[in-house]
Amino acid sequence: MEHLLNPRVKNIEISGIRQFSNLVSQVPGAISLTLGQPDFPTPEHIKEAAVRAIADNRTGYTANAGLEELRKAACNYVASRYDLHYQSNEVIVTIGASEAIDIAFRSVLTEGSEVILPGPVYPGYEPAARLCGAKVLFADTTKTGFRLTANVLKHYLSPKTRCVVLPYPSNPTGAVLSESELAELADLLSGLDVLVISDEIYSELTFTERHHSIAAQPGMRERTVVINGLSKSHAMTGWRIGLLFAPEPLARHMLKVHQYNVSCASSISQHAAIAALTEGQDDALPMREEYRWRRDYAVDRLRQMGLPVEPPEGAFYVFPSVREFGMSSWTFAERLLREHGVAVVPGSAFSRLGEGYVRISYACGRSQLAAGLDRLEAFVNSLRRS
Ligand SMILES: Cc1ncc(COP(=O)(O)O)c(C=O)c1O
């Protein structure tokens, strides 16, 4: 009965990260530097709020858009931290940032419309856009420090462009856009009929300056959908709480897609999220400081190995080039795994623009990171000798 499947579904490939994880599971004892989630536990006070919610029988459906108290807390949070100003009817509590991406795309993209993704890029966007029948264009950011500048973007805009995704801080590169780069993008985009989908899930994990959102730029609020959530900031990946902020005329329609899709996010997780966004506003701080230490350590080690690397300014990944070894990033990662027992993600998992790089996650303990980098160094040295 496979012929009955929607061809768009058949044409989607399993993510390269998942394919590589399957390989990793075949190598017992491998050190994994592939993790896309915090290695910290969810803070105690958040877990306690969830336990209380269960004990108090707060276990039914909530409003489709999410608990009013949570949406208000989310509005206060982004207002105080990122100067973003929304009313509670402009917020949708989603099932992770993943669902927010999906409902934003499904509400906006039509057959044949175009989406611009800055590549290399998180692999969650392309399949979601293609399921809508949209065409995906990867803007090459490999010569601009992995940042989608206005100069790069303008080459990819066309009358068919429906939206541009800004995924900063970036997975897999750790790149961040500065306020002046955002201002230039806003200058370019504010005169166009194009929507920006700004995925800011790593906004609490920036190392140089505080996070800036494009939606805070003049003329951009009404044409931007901001996606955020608690997965990375509060080490809550399994709780599945995302947040979508959009001006009311857009949010009203996106809410319908969300409603018919999932009804609402988990009530228990929503109660936990209220604790995270009220008492837990600074929960990310100690984690960020630890990531910063690991980032500095990883960048130093990679430089000592002679691997070209852009120092990441956010998230918890570093993306060195392995081009000099003249093999695909997949072969490099597979040999590193099989011959030296350490797993990194091939850059090709992040679009063809990631070819020639590998993603190393430092969401792991210091000793694991050190041991993984020792093994990488041994591999790199052996390749140079051969
Ligand atoms: C850039 C980016 N956006 C969205 C997500 C998905 O987040 P969530 O787990 O909240 O669905 C991830 C997860 O790794 C990500 O890296």
The ligand as an ORCA input file, in Angstrom:
! r2SCAN-3c Opt
* xyz 0 1
  C      17.525     25.407     15.974
  C      16.548     24.484     16.620
  N      15.239     24.766     16.535
  C      14.316     23.959     17.076
  C      14.675     22.816     17.759
  C      13.598     21.949     18.341
  O      13.358     22.308     19.674
  P      12.286     21.556     20.561
  O      12.978     20.392     21.207
  O      11.842     22.580     21.565
  O      11.178     21.103     19.688
  C      16.022     22.483     17.888
  C      16.422     21.255     18.572
  O      17.550     20.831     18.569
  C      16.991     23.344     17.296
  O      18.305     23.082     17.386
*
